[in-house]
Amino acid sequence: LRLGYITERRSGGLFGKKVLDVGCGGGILAESMAREGATVTGLDMGFEPLQVAKLHALESGIEVEYVQETVEEHAAKHAQQYDVVTCMEMLEHVPDPQSVVHACAQLVKPGGEVFFSTLNRNGKSWLMAVVGAEYILRMVPKGTHDVKKFIKPAELLSWVDETVLKEQHITGLHYNPITNTFKLGPGVDVNYMLHTRAKKA
């Protein structure tokens, strides 16, 4: 679904593009983008998730470069080098999400695009993401989410406005527990995705 949103919003697709997946974890999205013909770098601070990602890439034959460092460290060395930067389900887990947004903006080329997804901070998102996902459905381990770190869309947009990025589109990501599927649509009260574009030089 995330890949579909990225390719749908990018008029030229991902083929031949240089892409950075920030907070790539086990590499699911990074591999998917590589299958679309992109040259992908996966960035994560976790040693174990990167080992899983590297092993999976070997088994699948998909070429992805995985790097263990912070996005801020990467931005200091690779400013304006990527056509597309993705940062999915990461901002709500880091101590300084504003710094991550700024680093993503530094990494993308003029005219390039950055995609974010995160969780809104309100009672409904707490009920769905913490109570529902962690305790009832057990989709993720207990303690995965801290509702105090969830990010309101206005907060994320204010951080974006401090950079060269401009909002292009925002959409909700809605989970159906009966069918165990997600779909995109109006309403950003729980999960949401944001498409931004860097100003051209």
C-alpha positions in Angstrom: 0.0 0.0 0.0 2.8 2.4 0.8 4.6 1.5 -2.4 1.4 2.0 -4.3 1.0 5.5 -2.8 4.6 6.5 -3.7 4.4 5.3 -7.3 0.9 6.8 -7.7 2.0 10.2 -6.4 5.3 10.1 -8.5 4.3 10.7 -12.1 7.5 9.2 -13.4 7.5 6.1 -11.1 10.7 4.9 -9.4 12.6 3.3 -12.3 16.1 4.6 -12.5 15.7 6.8 -9.5 18.0 7.0 -6.5 16.0 6.3 -3.3 16.7 6.3 0.4 14.5 4.4 2.8 15.0 6.0 6.3 14.2 3.6 9.2 14.0 0.7 6.8 13.8 -2.0 9.4 13.7 -5.5 7.8 13.8 -3.9 4.3 10.2 -4.8 3.1 9.6 -1.3 1.5 13.2 -1.0 0.3 13.1 -4.3 -1.6 9.7 -3.4 -3.1 11.1 -0.1 -4.4 14.2 -1.9 -5.8 11.8 -4.3 -7.7 10.4 -1.2 -9.3 13.8 -0.4 -10.8 15.1 2.1 -8.2 18.6 2.1 -6.8 17.8 1.9 -3.1 19.7 2.5 0.1 18.1 1.3 3.3 19.1 3.2 6.5 18.5 2.1 10.0 20.1 2.3 13.5 19.2 -1.3 14.4 21.8 -3.9 13.9 19.4 -6.9 14.0 16.8 -5.5 11.6 19.5 -4.7 9.1 20.9 -8.3 9.4 17.4 -9.6 8.6 17.1 -7.2 5.7 20.5 -8.2 4.2 19.7 -11.9 4.6 16.3 -11.4 2.9 17.9 -9.4 0.0 20.4 -12.3 -0.5 17.6 -14.9 -0.6 15.5 -12.8 -3.0 18.3 -11.7 -5.2 17.2 -8.0 -4.8 20.0 -5.5 -4.7 19.7 -3.0 -1.8 22.5 -1.2 0.0 21.9 -1.3 3.8 23.7 1.3 6.0 23.7 1.4 9.8 23.7 5.1 10.9 21.4 7.9 11.8 19.7 10.0 9.1 21.4 13.1 10.4 24.9 11.4 9.9 23.8 10.3 6.5 22.6 13.8 5.6 26.0 15.3 6.6 27.7 13.1 3.9 25.0 12.8 1.2 23.2 16.1 0.9 20.9 16.5 -2.1 21.8 13.0 -3.5 18.4 11.3 -3.6 15.5 11.6 -6.0 13.1 10.1 -3.4 13.3 9.8 0.4 10.9 7.6 2.4 10.4 7.8 6.1 7.6 5.3 7.1 6.5 4.6 10.7 9.7 5.9 12.1 9.1 9.5 13.4 7.0 8.3 16.3 9.9 6.1 17.6 12.7 8.6 17.6 13.7 11.2 20.3 13.8 14.1 17.9 11.4 13.7 14.9 11.9 17.3 13.9 15.6 16.7 13.3 14.7 13.6 11.2 12.4 15.7 9.0 15.1 18.3 8.5 17.7 15.6 7.6 15.3 14.1 5.1 14.9 17.5 3.5 18.7 17.9 3.2 19.1 14.5 1.5 16.6 15.0 -1.3 17.6 16.7 -4.6 15.9 20.0 -5.6 12.6 19.0 -7.1 12.8 15.6 -5.4 10.2 14.1 -3.1 10.0 13.0 0.5 7.2 10.7 1.8 6.4 10.4 5.5 4.0 8.2 7.4 3.2 8.3 11.1 0.5 8.2 13.8 -1.7 11.1 14.8 -1.9 11.9 18.6 -5.4 11.6 20.0 -7.7 9.2 21.8 -8.7 7.3 18.7 -5.1 6.6 17.6 -4.3 5.5 21.2 -7.2 3.1 21.1 -6.4 1.7 17.6 -2.6 1.7 17.7 -1.9 0.8 21.3 -5.0 -0.9 22.8 -6.0 -2.6 19.5 -2.7 -3.4 17.8 -0.7 -4.2 20.9 -3.2 -5.7 23.3 -6.2 -7.0 21.5 -4.9 -8.1 18.0 -1.3 -8.4 19.1 0.0 -7.3 15.7 3.0 -5.7 17.4 4.7 -6.3 20.8 3.4 -4.5 23.8 5.2 -1.3 24.4 6.0 -0.7 20.7 4.1 2.6 20.8 4.3 5.6 23.1 1.2 7.8 22.5 3.1 10.8 23.8 5.4 10.5 20.7 2.6 10.4 18.2 2.6 13.4 15.9 -0.3 15.6 14.9 -0.4 16.5 11.2 -0.1 20.2 12.0 3.1 19.5 13.9 4.6 17.5 11.1 3.6 20.1 8.5 5.2 22.9 10.7 8.5 21.0 10.6 8.2 20.5 6.9 7.6 24.2 6.4 10.9 24.9 8.1 12.7 23.2 5.3 12.8 23.3 1.4 9.9 20.8 1.4 6.3 21.7 0.4 3.2 19.7 1.2 1.7 18.0 -2.0 -0.8 15.6 -0.5 -1.9 14.0 2.7 -4.1 10.9 3.2 -5.3 8.6 5.9 -4.2 5.0 6.2 -7.2 2.9 7.5 -7.0 -0.6 9.0 -9.8 -3.1 8.7 -9.4 -5.8 11.4 -12.0 -8.1 9.9 -10.2 -8.4 6.5 -6.7 -7.6 8.0 -6.1 -5.0 5.3 -5.2 -1.3 5.0 -6.7 1.2 2.6 -6.0 4.8 1.8 -8.7 7.4 2.2 -9.9 10.7 3.8 -9.4 11.1 7.6 -6.0 11.4 9.2 -7.1 10.7 12.8 -5.0 7.6 13.2 -2.3 6.6 10.6 -1.6 9.1 7.8 0.9 9.6 5.0 2.3 12.9 3.7 3.8 13.5 0.2 6.2 16.5 0.0 8.4 18.0 -2.7 11.6 19.9 -2.4 11.8 23.3 -4.1 13.6 23.4 -7.4 17.0 25.2 -7.4 
